[in-house]
Amino acid sequence: MDGAHSSGVLLIIGFLPLVRIDNPFSSRYVGPMGRGSVTALGVLLAAFGSGANLVAQRPPSPQPLRKTDLIRLLTSTTLSKRDVAAQVRRSCINFVPSARDRADLIAAGADTAVFAAVAECARPAPPLRIVVPPRVRAVTGTEVVLDARVLRRDTPQAGVTLMVRGAGLDAAAVTNANGSATLRFLAGVTPGTYRLELVLSGALTTRPTPIELLTFPASVLRVEMRTPVVTLREASRSAAVARFRIGDEAGRPVPGLRLNLEGITAELGSGITPALTDSGGNASIAILPGSVRRGGQVGLLVGGTRIATFSVVLEAVALHPERTQFMGSLQVRGTVATALVAPVVFQVRDSAGVVVPGYPVAFTVLNGAANPAAAVTDANGVARAVVVLGQRAGPVTITAWAGRISKEVSLYAMPAQPEVLVAERAGTRVERLDLTTRDSVTLRVATRDHFGNQAVQSNVRIQVLGGAVTVRDTRTTAAGSVTLLPRHNGQATLQLQASGLVTTIPITVALPAAVAGWTVDGRVGGAAFNYGFKSITGVSGKPGFRGEVTLGRLLGPALRLQTGLGLGMLRADPPAGGVTVGLYQGLVRGEYALTRGGHLTPVVSLGGGLYRIKSTDPGTVVYHTSLFWMAGAGIDYALGFRMQGVVRLERQQLYEANSQHANGAVGALTVVEVGVRVTP
């Protein structure tokens, strides 16, 4: 019968009658024809590979702790006081603690558990004891696995070497941190009952622990193939499992047999791990697709002897390019740095439209991460991943890769809740403003979340406190902005409010000395002329127009001094008929701003100068050259960049003070003018 395609196959292995030569663990066996003999140990080593480590390297025994060692352990940040107490019980100490020593240990953090362990060191140490099963059963020729522990009282002892003595054995193992050790040795080839002893290396105890080893033969093996055909999918990451059950001629399970695989017509690579039969004679060997280069017949080996065969089939998978895709509805938006409510689902189908289980799928996320980044499809051909959005607001692209097929879906990462309100200038956050020119400054007002994303903002309010700066323009869109215009040296504060957040930005204006405070004014308007010189009767003044050009200089935050020229064309009405009167003025004026800040500024003024009025008639009926004084009031209002509008109502009183004939009041001008002021 072919053992590769039927279960319960009876296979007889030539386990031949064994003849004991010296002892059951170093005997020879003879073949059925009586030809040749080899030592049983050599055969078993060939059957089980390199076998167990028969002689283990013994680490140095724990040394008693010095006082400095104990203080170092107590002050360690990685060890608890319970761990320190356990270390003291294992190693003890090499000093008798004095009162000074106890005080130092308490200062280092010793508690009652540590002092209890120190007190135990002062008492005579009890002998070590070995905990091990009293009886072990094994099939001849198999590996014996013996688990044991070494304790002192109930404290595990690490670093202790255990040795098996008796029947020519020399196996050893070293206990770990739990005081456990596993000894492995071959059961020999002769069935029987053997008395073994488990001892501690170095004569740490004088009482060996007896163990009874029972070995029985397995001359005939029955192999039951649970998986006569193993199918693998090409490019899959899922392993296929070959399962077996090994029994003797009576059907009893044979534990401890080491099973290997060999390629007969199949081509096997690395990555296949041998297996040992368990207490029920069962064993499983996992085979990854990457471990099989070509499908075919595979042999099951025990010690180099083939005891059964089975088949490995390697299937190629052609994926469907359209039906391999994301499934279900995808969340279209989410908040930055959070996971999507539902995982993304990607289904893999082959060219016939059938789902493909066990196929590897890789996920990549632009502006985010997928967990896991690589998955294997389940029985429904589906792979899932939880997507965590990145910290940057904007588009998020999720890509799934299955073989050469890739599919993409997109969504949008929304900003988180606003945490801070900022003003930015050329993309840089502004904490304070130092203005040294009269150039306007435009700031962008934005609310940002914890990650610096532009958050949705509402109820934007912008206010400037202080007169050194005025607001030229504001726009309260989704990304608000404000344009500031320096007015004069001084301090101001920009206050921003939006989305329940408030921030203030201090502003300092320090204009250059060569430019700061200089202004050029130009005005034009109407002038009412009241002529009343007492030495000339019968002449009355008529309205006309007047204009002026002045150069100004700020002498303080509110005071400005101006000097300039005024020109006008007036009318006079003597008895002989109306005449035109020309007006020429050289003036000095001081203006004082009653308030500062805002768009409108009330102003009062006071000044004087020289004037001349002269009529155009042949007899020059009106002709005066002397002094005048003036007083007025008005309003300055902001027009924009470096420019203000001015409105003035002014009263100018004309005097004759240097005439050879008569002096006194000449008349008065009532001037209403508008103009502009330009700041260089």
C-alpha positions as CSV (number, residue, x, y, z in Angstrom):
1,M,0.0,0.0,0.0
2,D,1.1,3.6,-0.6
3,G,1.5,5.3,2.7
4,A,1.3,8.8,1.1
5,H,-2.5,8.5,0.4
6,S,-4.0,6.3,3.1
7,S,-4.2,6.6,6.8
8,G,-3.5,3.8,9.4
9,V,-0.7,2.4,7.3
10,L,1.2,-0.4,9.1
11,L,4.9,0.2,8.5
12,I,7.5,-2.2,10.1
13,I,10.9,-0.6,10.8
14,G,13.8,-2.8,11.1
15,F,14.3,-2.4,14.8
16,L,16.3,-5.5,15.2
17,P,16.8,-7.7,18.3
18,L,19.2,-5.9,20.6
19,V,22.0,-7.8,22.3
20,R,23.4,-6.2,25.5
21,I,27.2,-6.2,25.5
22,D,28.2,-3.9,28.4
23,N,25.3,-1.9,29.8
24,P,21.9,-0.9,28.4
25,F,23.2,2.6,27.5
26,S,26.3,1.5,25.6
27,S,25.4,-1.7,23.8
28,R,25.5,-3.0,20.2
29,Y,22.9,-4.4,17.9
30,V,23.3,-6.9,15.0
31,G,21.5,-6.8,11.7
32,P,19.1,-9.6,10.6
33,M,21.9,-11.3,8.6
34,G,24.4,-11.0,11.4
35,R,26.6,-8.6,9.4
36,G,28.4,-5.8,11.1
37,S,27.8,-4.1,14.4
38,V,27.9,-0.5,15.6
39,T,27.5,1.0,19.0
40,A,24.0,1.8,20.0
41,L,25.1,5.3,21.0
42,G,26.4,6.0,17.5
43,V,23.1,4.8,16.0
44,L,21.0,6.9,18.3
45,L,23.1,9.9,17.7
46,A,22.6,9.4,13.9
47,A,18.9,8.9,14.5
48,F,18.4,12.0,16.6
49,G,20.9,14.4,15.1
50,S,23.2,16.0,17.5
51,G,20.9,15.0,20.4
52,A,20.9,16.6,23.8
53,N,23.8,18.5,25.4
54,L,25.2,15.8,27.6
55,V,27.6,18.0,29.5
56,A,26.6,21.5,30.4
57,Q,28.9,24.3,31.3
58,R,28.5,25.1,34.9
59,P,28.5,28.9,35.7
60,P,30.2,30.2,38.7
61,S,28.3,29.7,42.0
62,P,26.8,32.8,43.5
63,Q,29.3,34.6,45.7
64,P,28.2,36.0,49.1
65,L,27.3,39.7,48.9
66,R,29.5,42.4,50.4
67,K,28.0,45.4,52.1
68,T,28.7,47.5,49.1
69,D,27.0,44.9,46.8
70,L,23.9,44.9,49.0
71,I,23.7,48.8,49.1
72,R,24.1,48.8,45.3
73,L,21.1,46.4,44.9
74,L,19.0,48.4,47.3
75,T,19.5,51.6,45.4
76,S,18.9,50.1,42.0
77,T,15.9,51.5,40.2
78,T,15.1,48.2,38.4
79,L,15.0,45.9,41.4
80,S,12.2,45.7,44.0
81,K,12.9,45.1,47.7
82,R,11.4,41.6,47.1
83,D,14.0,40.9,44.4
84,V,16.8,42.1,46.7
85,A,15.5,39.8,49.5
86,A,15.5,36.9,47.1
87,Q,19.0,37.7,46.0
88,V,20.2,37.7,49.7
89,R,18.5,34.4,50.3
90,R,20.3,32.9,47.2
91,S,23.8,34.3,47.9
92,C,23.8,35.4,51.6
93,I,26.2,38.0,52.8
94,N,29.9,37.8,53.9
95,F,29.7,40.1,56.9
96,V,27.9,40.3,60.2
97,P,25.8,43.5,60.2
98,S,26.7,45.9,63.0
99,A,24.4,48.7,64.3
100,R,26.2,51.1,61.9
101,D,25.6,48.6,59.0
102,R,21.9,48.3,59.8
103,A,21.6,52.1,59.8
104,D,23.3,52.3,56.4
105,L,21.1,49.6,55.0
106,I,17.9,51.3,56.2
107,A,19.2,54.6,54.6
108,A,19.6,52.7,51.4
109,G,16.0,51.5,51.5
110,A,16.1,48.1,53.3
111,D,12.8,46.9,54.6
112,T,11.7,44.0,56.9
113,A,11.8,41.5,54.0
114,V,15.5,42.3,53.4
115,F,16.4,42.1,57.0
116,A,14.5,38.8,57.3
117,A,16.6,37.4,54.5
118,V,19.8,38.7,56.2
119,A,18.7,37.0,59.4
120,E,18.2,33.7,57.6
121,C,21.9,34.0,56.5
122,A,22.9,34.1,60.1
123,R,21.3,30.7,60.7
124,P,22.9,27.5,59.4
125,A,21.8,27.1,55.8
126,P,19.6,24.1,55.2
127,P,20.7,21.7,52.5
128,L,19.6,22.2,49.0
129,R,16.8,19.9,47.9
130,I,15.9,18.5,44.5
131,V,12.3,18.3,43.3
132,V,11.9,15.7,40.5
133,P,9.5,13.0,39.4
134,P,10.5,9.6,41.1
135,R,9.8,7.6,37.9
136,V,10.3,8.2,34.2
137,R,9.2,6.1,31.3
138,A,10.6,6.0,27.8
139,V,10.8,4.0,24.6
140,T,14.2,2.6,23.9
141,G,16.1,4.7,21.5
142,T,14.2,7.9,22.3
143,E,15.2,11.1,24.1
144,V,14.3,11.3,27.8
145,V,13.4,14.8,29.0
146,L,13.7,15.2,32.8
147,D,12.5,18.4,34.5
148,A,13.8,19.2,38.0
149,R,14.0,22.1,40.4
150,V,16.6,23.0,43.1
151,L,15.3,24.8,46.2
152,R,16.7,26.0,49.6
153,R,13.7,26.0,51.8
154,D,11.2,27.4,49.3
155,T,13.7,29.7,47.5
156,P,14.7,28.8,44.0
157,Q,18.4,28.4,43.5
158,A,19.8,29.7,40.2
159,G,23.1,28.7,38.6
160,V,23.3,25.2,40.2
161,T,24.5,22.4,38.0
162,L,22.4,19.1,38.1
163,M,23.9,15.8,36.9
164,V,22.4,12.4,36.2
165,R,24.5,9.5,37.4
166,G,24.1,5.8,36.8
167,A,23.9,3.4,33.8
168,G,26.9,5.2,32.2
169,L,25.1,8.5,31.8
170,D,26.8,11.9,32.0
171,A,24.0,14.5,31.4
172,A,24.0,17.8,33.1
173,A,22.1,21.1,33.1
174,V,22.2,24.4,35.0
175,T,19.2,25.9,36.8
176,N,17.6,29.1,35.6
177,A,16.3,32.0,37.7
178,N,13.3,29.9,38.8
179,G,15.6,27.1,40.0
180,S,14.5,24.9,37.1
181,A,16.6,22.8,34.8
182,T,15.8,20.4,31.9
183,L,18.1,17.3,31.5
184,R,18.0,15.5,28.1
185,F,19.6,12.1,27.4
186,L,19.0,9.0,25.3
187,A,17.1,6.1,26.8
188,G,19.5,3.5,25.4
189,V,18.6,0.4,23.4
190,T,17.9,-2.3,26.0
191,P,14.5,-2.3,27.7
192,G,14.5,-2.6,31.5
193,T,14.4,-0.8,34.8
194,Y,17.4,1.4,35.8
195,R,18.3,3.2,39.0
196,L,19.6,6.7,38.4
197,E,20.6,9.4,40.8
198,L,20.2,13.1,40.4
199,V,23.0,15.0,42.2
200,L,24.3,18.5,42.5
201,S,27.7,19.2,41.1
202,G,30.4,20.2,43.6
203,A,29.0,18.1,46.4
204,L,26.5,20.7,47.5
205,T,24.4,18.0,49.0
206,T,25.3,14.5,50.3
207,R,21.9,13.1,49.6
208,P,21.4,12.2,45.9
209,T,17.8,12.0,44.7
210,P,16.9,8.5,43.2
211,I,15.1,8.2,39.9
212,E,13.7,5.1,38.4
213,L,13.9,4.9,34.6
214,L,11.7,2.4,32.8
215,T,12.5,1.7,29.1
216,F,10.5,-0.6,26.8
217,P,11.1,-1.6,23.2
218,A,9.2,-0.3,20.1
219,S,10.3,-2.8,17.5
220,V,7.3,-2.1,15.2
221,L,6.0,1.3,14.4
222,R,2.5,2.1,13.0
223,V,2.3,5.5,11.2
224,E,-1.1,7.1,10.8
225,M,-1.0,9.9,8.2
226,R,-3.5,12.5,9.3
227,T,-2.7,14.7,6.2
228,P,-1.6,12.5,3.3
229,V,-1.8,15.6,1.0
230,V,-0.6,19.1,2.1
231,T,-1.6,22.0,-0.1
232,L,0.2,25.3,-0.1
233,R,-0.7,28.5,-1.9
234,E,2.2,30.3,-3.7
235,A,3.1,33.7,-2.1
236,S,1.0,32.9,0.9
237,R,2.3,33.4,4.4
238,S,0.1,30.8,6.0
239,A,1.8,27.5,6.9
240,A,0.3,24.2,6.1
241,V,0.6,21.5,8.8
242,A,1.4,17.9,8.3
243,R,0.1,15.7,11.1
244,F,1.0,12.2,12.1
245,R,0.4,9.6,14.9
246,I,3.1,7.1,15.7
247,G,2.3,3.9,17.6
248,D,4.0,0.5,18.3
249,E,2.9,-2.9,17.1
250,A,0.1,-3.0,19.7
251,G,-1.1,0.5,18.8
252,R,0.3,2.1,21.9
253,P,1.6,5.7,21.4
254,V,5.4,6.1,21.1
255,P,6.4,9.4,22.6
256,G,9.7,11.2,22.2
257,L,10.4,10.2,18.6
258,R,12.3,12.9,16.6
259,L,10.7,13.3,13.1
260,N,12.3,15.0,10.1
261,L,11.3,15.6,6.5
262,E,13.2,14.9,3.3
263,G,12.3,15.8,-0.3
264,I,11.8,12.8,-2.6
265,T,10.4,14.4,-5.8
266,A,9.6,17.6,-3.9
267,E,12.3,20.2,-3.5
268,L,12.5,21.5,0.1
269,G,14.4,24.5,1.4
270,S,15.3,25.6,4.9
271,G,12.8,26.7,7.6
272,I,11.2,23.3,8.4
273,T,11.6,22.5,12.1
274,P,11.7,18.9,13.2
275,A,9.1,17.7,15.7
276,L,8.9,15.3,18.7
277,T,6.0,13.0,19.3
278,D,4.0,13.8,22.4
279,S,2.7,11.5,25.1
280,G,0.0,10.4,22.7
281,G,2.4,9.7,19.8
282,N,1.1,12.7,17.9
283,A,3.4,15.2,16.0
284,S,2.8,18.1,13.7
285,I,5.3,19.8,11.3
286,A,4.5,23.2,9.9
287,I,5.5,23.8,6.3
288,L,5.7,27.4,5.0
289,P,5.3,28.1,1.3
290,G,8.7,29.6,1.2
291,S,10.2,26.3,2.4
292,V,9.0,24.4,-0.7
293,R,10.6,25.2,-4.1
294,R,8.7,22.5,-6.0
295,G,5.9,20.3,-5.0
296,G,6.0,16.4,-5.0
297,Q,6.6,13.5,-2.6
298,V,8.1,14.1,0.9
299,G,9.5,11.5,3.2
300,L,9.0,11.3,7.0
301,L,12.2,10.2,8.7
302,V,13.1,8.8,12.1
303,G,16.9,8.8,12.6
304,G,17.6,8.9,8.9
305,T,15.1,6.0,8.2
306,R,12.1,6.8,6.0
307,I,8.9,5.5,7.7
308,A,6.2,7.2,5.6
309,T,5.6,9.5,2.6
310,F,3.1,12.1,1.8
311,S,2.5,14.7,-1.0
312,V,3.0,18.5,-1.0
313,V,1.1,20.4,-3.7
314,L,2.1,24.0,-4.4
315,E,-0.7,26.0,-6.0
316,A,-0.2,29.2,-8.0
317,V,-2.7,32.0,-7.3
318,A,-3.8,34.4,-10.1
319,L,-5.7,37.4,-8.5
320,H,-8.7,39.1,-10.0
321,P,-7.6,42.8,-10.6
322,E,-11.1,44.3,-10.2
323,R,-12.7,42.1,-7.5
324,T,-9.6,42.3,-5.3
325,Q,-10.6,45.5,-3.6
326,F,-11.7,47.4,-0.5
327,M,-15.0,46.3,0.9
328,G,-17.8,48.2,2.7
329,S,-18.2,51.9,3.2
330,L,-15.1,53.9,4.3
331,Q,-15.3,56.7,6.8
332,V,-14.8,59.9,4.7
333,R,-13.3,62.1,7.4
334,G,-11.8,61.9,10.9
335,T,-9.9,64.0,13.4
336,V,-6.1,64.1,13.2
337,A,-4.1,61.7,15.4
338,T,-7.2,59.5,16.0
339,A,-8.1,56.0,14.8
340,L,-10.9,55.5,12.4
341,V,-14.1,54.1,14.0
342,A,-14.1,51.0,11.8
343,P,-11.1,49.1,10.4
344,V,-10.5,49.1,6.6
345,V,-11.5,45.8,5.0
346,F,-9.7,44.5,1.9
347,Q,-10.8,41.3,0.2
348,V,-8.6,39.1,-2.1
349,R,-10.2,37.1,-4.9
350,D,-8.6,34.9,-7.6
351,S,-9.3,35.0,-11.3
352,A,-12.4,32.9,-10.9
353,G,-13.8,35.3,-8.3
354,V,-13.2,32.8,-5.4
355,V,-12.0,34.3,-2.1
356,V,-8.3,33.5,-1.4
357,P,-7.6,32.8,2.3
358,G,-4.0,33.0,3.7
359,Y,-2.8,35.6,1.2
360,P,-0.5,38.4,2.4
361,V,-1.8,41.9,2.2
362,A,0.3,45.0,3.0
363,F,-1.2,48.4,4.0
364,T,0.5,51.8,3.6
365,V,-1.0,55.1,4.7
366,L,0.1,58.5,3.5
367,N,-0.3,60.9,6.5
368,G,-1.1,58.1,8.9
369,A,-0.3,54.5,9.9
370,A,-2.0,51.1,9.6
371,N,-2.0,48.5,12.4
372,P,-1.1,45.9,11.4
373,A,1.0,47.1,8.4
374,A,0.9,43.5,7.0
375,A,-1.9,41.0,7.5
376,V,-3.0,37.6,6.1
377,T,-6.5,37.1,4.7
378,D,-8.9,35.0,6.7
379,A,-11.2,32.2,5.5
380,N,-13.3,34.8,3.7
381,G,-10.3,36.2,1.9
382,V,-10.4,39.4,4.0
383,A,-7.6,41.3,5.6
384,R,-8.3,44.1,8.1
385,A,-6.3,47.0,9.5
386,V,-7.0,49.9,11.9
387,V,-5.9,53.2,10.4
388,V,-4.6,56.0,12.7
389,L,-4.7,59.4,11.0
390,G,-1.6,61.5,11.0
391,Q,-1.1,64.8,12.9
392,R,-1.4,66.9,9.7
393,A,-4.8,68.0,8.6
394,G,-5.5,67.3,5.0
395,P,-5.9,64.3,2.6
396,V,-5.1,60.8,3.8
397,T,-4.4,58.0,1.2
398,I,-4.7,54.3,2.2
399,T,-3.1,51.8,-0.1
400,A,-3.5,48.0,0.0
401,W,-1.1,45.7,-1.8
402,A,-1.9,42.1,-2.7
403,G,0.8,40.6,-4.9
404,R,1.1,43.0,-7.9
405,I,-2.3,44.5,-7.3
406,S,-2.7,47.8,-5.4
407,K,-5.9,49.7,-4.6
408,E,-6.3,53.2,-3.0
409,V,-8.9,55.0,-1.0
410,S,-8.8,58.5,0.3
411,L,-10.4,60.4,3.2
412,Y,-9.7,63.7,5.0
413,A,-8.2,64.4,8.3
414,M,-9.9,67.3,10.1
415,P,-8.1,69.6,12.6
416,A,-8.6,68.9,16.3
417,Q,-10.3,71.4,18.7
418,P,-8.6,74.9,18.7
419,E,-6.1,75.3,21.5
420,V,-4.3,78.6,20.7
421,L,-5.0,81.8,18.9
422,V,-2.0,83.3,17.1
423,A,-1.1,86.1,14.8
424,E,1.4,85.3,12.0
425,R,3.5,87.5,9.8
426,A,4.9,85.9,6.7
427,G,4.2,82.4,8.1
428,T,5.9,83.1,11.4
429,R,4.1,83.4,14.7
430,V,4.3,86.9,16.2
431,E,4.7,87.2,20.0
432,R,5.4,91.0,19.9
433,L,5.8,93.7,17.3
434,D,8.6,96.2,17.0
435,L,7.9,98.8,14.3
436,T,10.7,101.0,13.1
437,T,9.1,102.4,9.9
438,R,5.8,103.9,8.8
439,D,5.1,100.9,6.5
440,S,1.9,99.1,7.2
441,V,2.0,95.6,8.7
442,T,-0.5,92.9,7.8
443,L,-1.0,90.0,10.3
444,R,-2.8,86.8,9.7
445,V,-5.1,85.8,12.6
446,A,-5.5,82.0,13.0
447,T,-6.6,79.5,15.6
448,R,-4.6,76.3,15.7
449,D,-5.0,72.9,17.3
450,H,-2.5,70.9,19.4
451,F,-0.6,69.8,16.3
452,G,-0.4,73.3,14.7
453,N,-3.2,72.8,12.1
454,Q,-5.5,75.7,11.1
455,A,-8.7,75.1,13.1
456,V,-12.1,76.4,12.4
457,Q,-12.5,79.8,14.0
458,S,-15.6,81.9,14.8
459,N,-16.5,85.2,16.4
460,V,-13.3,87.0,15.4
461,R,-12.7,90.4,17.1
462,I,-9.7,92.6,16.6
463,Q,-8.9,95.7,18.7
464,V,-5.9,98.0,19.1
465,L,-5.4,99.7,22.5
466,G,-3.1,102.8,22.4
467,G,-2.5,105.6,19.9
468,A,0.9,104.6,18.5
469,V,-0.8,102.3,16.0
470,T,-4.1,102.5,14.2
471,V,-6.0,99.8,12.4
472,R,-6.1,100.3,8.7
473,D,-8.1,97.2,7.6
474,T,-9.5,94.0,9.0
475,R,-11.0,90.9,7.4
476,T,-12.7,88.4,9.6
477,T,-12.9,85.4,7.2
478,A,-12.0,81.8,8.1
479,A,-8.4,83.0,8.2
480,G,-8.8,86.6,9.5
481,S,-6.2,89.3,8.9
482,V,-5.5,92.8,10.3
483,T,-3.4,95.6,8.8
484,L,-1.7,98.0,11.2
485,L,-0.4,101.5,10.5
486,P,2.2,103.1,12.8
487,R,1.3,106.7,13.7
488,H,4.0,107.9,16.2
489,N,6.5,106.6,18.7
490,G,5.0,104.9,21.6
491,Q,3.3,101.7,22.9
492,A,0.1,99.9,21.8
493,T,-1.5,96.5,22.3
494,L,-3.2,94.3,19.7
495,Q,-6.0,92.2,21.3
496,L,-7.4,89.2,19.3
497,Q,-10.4,87.1,20.2
498,A,-11.8,84.1,18.3
499,S,-13.5,80.8,19.1
500,G,-13.4,81.6,22.8
501,L,-9.7,82.2,22.8
502,V,-7.9,85.5,23.6
503,T,-4.4,86.6,22.9
504,T,-2.6,90.0,23.2
505,I,0.4,91.2,21.3
506,P,2.4,94.2,22.7
507,I,3.5,96.7,20.0
508,T,6.4,99.2,20.2
509,V,6.8,102.0,17.6
510,A,10.3,103.5,17.3
511,L,10.5,105.5,14.1
512,P,13.9,106.7,12.8
513,A,15.0,110.1,14.1
514,A,15.5,111.5,10.6
515,V,11.9,110.8,9.5
516,A,9.8,110.4,12.7
517,G,7.3,113.1,13.1
518,W,7.7,115.1,9.9
519,T,4.6,115.9,7.9
520,V,3.6,118.0,4.8
521,D,0.1,119.6,4.8
522,G,-1.8,121.0,1.9
523,R,-5.2,122.8,2.4
524,V,-7.6,124.8,0.3
525,G,-11.0,126.4,1.1
526,G,-13.1,129.4,1.4
527,A,-12.4,132.6,3.4
528,A,-14.8,135.2,4.6
529,F,-13.1,138.7,4.5
530,N,-14.2,141.3,7.0
531,Y,-12.4,144.6,6.2
532,G,-12.6,147.4,8.8
533,F,-9.5,149.6,8.9
534,K,-10.5,152.8,10.7
535,S,-8.4,155.1,8.5
536,I,-10.1,154.0,5.3
537,T,-13.9,154.4,5.3
538,G,-16.4,153.1,2.8
539,V,-14.6,149.9,2.0
540,S,-16.0,146.5,2.9
541,G,-14.5,143.0,2.4
542,K,-16.1,140.3,0.3
543,P,-15.5,136.4,0.5
544,G,-12.8,134.7,-1.5
545,F,-10.7,131.6,-1.4
546,R,-7.5,130.7,0.4
547,G,-4.9,127.8,0.4
548,E,-1.7,126.9,2.2
549,V,1.2,124.5,2.2
550,T,3.0,123.8,5.5
551,L,5.9,121.6,6.8
552,G,5.2,120.0,10.2
553,R,7.1,118.4,13.0
554,L,5.8,116.4,16.0
555,L,7.1,117.7,19.2
556,G,5.4,115.1,21.3
557,P,2.7,112.5,21.2
558,A,0.0,115.2,20.7
559,L,1.7,118.5,19.7
560,R,2.7,119.4,16.2
561,L,4.5,122.6,15.0
562,Q,3.9,123.8,11.4
563,T,5.4,126.5,9.3
564,G,4.5,127.5,5.7
565,L,2.9,129.8,3.2
566,G,-0.6,130.9,2.6
567,L,-2.1,132.4,-0.5
568,G,-5.6,133.7,-1.2
569,M,-7.7,135.8,-3.5
570,L,-10.2,138.1,-1.7
571,R,-12.6,140.8,-2.8
572,A,-13.1,144.4,-1.6
573,D,-16.0,146.8,-2.4
574,P,-14.8,150.5,-2.3
575,P,-17.2,153.3,-3.5
576,A,-15.7,153.4,-6.9
577,G,-16.4,149.7,-7.6
578,G,-15.2,146.2,-6.5
579,V,-11.6,145.3,-6.6
580,T,-9.6,142.1,-6.2
581,V,-7.3,141.7,-3.1
582,G,-4.4,139.4,-3.1
583,L,-3.4,137.6,0.2
584,Y,0.1,136.5,1.0
585,Q,1.1,134.9,4.4
586,G,4.1,133.4,6.1
587,L,2.8,131.5,9.1
588,V,3.8,129.5,12.2
589,R,1.1,127.3,13.8
590,G,1.0,124.9,16.7
591,E,-1.6,122.1,16.7
592,Y,-2.6,120.0,19.7
593,A,-4.5,116.6,19.4
594,L,-7.2,116.3,22.1
595,T,-7.4,112.5,21.8
596,R,-5.2,109.8,20.3
597,G,-6.1,106.5,18.6
598,G,-9.1,105.7,16.4
599,H,-9.9,107.1,13.0
600,L,-11.0,110.6,14.0
601,T,-8.8,113.0,16.1
602,P,-10.1,116.4,17.3
603,V,-7.4,119.2,17.1
604,V,-7.1,122.8,18.3
605,S,-4.6,125.3,16.9
606,L,-2.9,128.6,17.6
607,G,-0.4,130.6,15.6
608,G,0.5,133.8,13.8
609,G,2.9,135.3,11.2
610,L,3.4,138.0,8.6
611,Y,0.9,139.0,5.9
612,R,0.3,141.3,3.0
613,I,-3.0,142.2,1.3
614,K,-3.0,144.4,-1.8
615,S,-5.8,145.4,-4.1
616,T,-5.4,145.4,-7.9
617,D,-6.9,148.9,-8.5
618,P,-4.7,151.7,-9.7
619,G,-4.9,153.5,-6.4
620,T,-4.4,150.4,-4.3
621,V,-7.2,151.2,-1.9
622,V,-6.4,148.1,0.2
623,Y,-2.8,147.7,0.9
624,H,-1.4,146.4,4.3
625,T,1.8,144.6,5.2
626,S,2.1,143.6,8.9
627,L,1.3,140.9,11.5
628,F,-1.6,138.5,12.1
629,W,-2.6,135.9,14.7
630,M,-4.9,133.0,14.3
631,A,-6.8,130.4,16.3
632,G,-8.8,127.4,15.1
633,A,-10.1,123.9,15.6
634,G,-10.7,120.9,13.4
635,I,-10.5,117.1,12.8
636,D,-7.8,114.8,11.5
637,Y,-9.0,111.5,10.0
638,A,-7.1,108.5,8.6
639,L,-7.2,108.0,4.9
640,G,-4.8,105.1,4.7
641,F,-1.1,104.5,4.2
642,R,0.9,107.5,5.4
643,M,-2.0,109.9,4.7
644,Q,-4.5,111.7,6.8
645,G,-7.3,114.1,5.9
646,V,-7.7,117.4,7.7
647,V,-10.7,119.8,8.2
648,R,-10.1,123.2,9.8
649,L,-12.2,126.2,10.9
650,E,-9.8,129.1,11.7
651,R,-10.1,132.8,12.6
652,Q,-7.3,135.0,11.5
653,Q,-7.0,138.6,12.9
654,L,-5.0,141.1,10.7
655,Y,-3.2,144.1,12.3
656,E,-1.4,147.1,10.9
657,A,1.6,147.6,13.2
658,N,4.4,149.3,11.2
659,S,2.6,152.0,9.1
660,Q,3.9,155.6,8.8
661,H,0.4,156.9,8.8
662,A,-1.9,154.8,11.1
663,N,-1.9,151.5,12.9
664,G,-4.6,149.3,14.2
665,A,-6.9,146.4,13.3
666,V,-7.3,145.8,9.6
667,G,-9.9,143.1,9.6
668,A,-10.4,139.4,10.0
669,L,-10.5,136.2,7.9
670,T,-12.8,133.3,8.7
671,V,-11.3,130.3,6.9
672,V,-12.9,126.9,6.3
673,E,-10.4,124.5,4.6
674,V,-9.9,120.8,3.8
675,G,-6.7,119.1,2.9
676,V,-4.4,116.2,3.3
677,R,-1.4,115.4,5.5
678,V,1.4,113.2,4.1
679,T,3.9,111.5,6.3
680,P,7.2,110.8,4.5
